[in-house]
């Protein structure tokens, strides 16, 4: 079993890339629901020549993708098969980070799994072969960084960067726009282009993540109404509605695979 994780070595990439991953593991085949976190991921399957995703409502419906894909910023759950994660190279982008490398507005990839050859053309098509030729996880990370730098757009929007941090802390969208001196529609347009989600949708997803963090940190039974109030939901019904709409789960059904894979919920857990 190999499980390597590293931050980018290039200082230019640090503000936009959260981590690089390489896994070799013996995961049994099984479907997992991936809870949205508002970030994008790049994934390259080095064991099989495809990925499969499953309809979030009707898991029997299968969509086949190429072996190198971009999972755009999601505000809804995705279902994947662990069979296709047994030998995997991946990039986890920071919120808003993927928009600096796509050559298109990030919103064009939101809630989608997109083949990399449709994003980076020949570079996307060749990436898997380059990763297969690499002899170590560190060499694979170097290939990923080199590809990222080749497609790096250094344009930086400080208003969007500030908005991401403010929304992460739970600030309301209207206040964020006011603090930045922007019309709400202007903030939405700029935020959506770089982050891939509207500010309101991003704020909802990040609030969901904060609520899930509280659930994971508690070993005892929950007073769901108290949890709802702590995280700014109107009441327990509002909390349940948000879980169902964004994650296709109820709060009580959120039983992650493991602490290291806290956004992965085995379907059997439902």
Secondary structure, 3 states (H helix, E strand, C coil): CEEEEECCCCCCCCCCEEEEEEEECCCCCCEEEECCCCCCEEEEECCCCCEEEECCCCCCCEEEECCEEEECCCCCCEEEEHHHHCEEEEEEECCCCHHHCCCCCHHHHCCCEEECHHHHCHHHHHHHHHHHHCCCHHHHHHHHHHHHHHCCCCCCCHHHHHHHHHHHCCCCHHHHHHHHCCCHHHHHHHHHHHHCCCHHHHHHHHHHHHHHHHHHHCCCCCCHHHHHHHCCCCCHHHHHHHHHHHHCCCHHHCCCCECCECCEEEHHHC
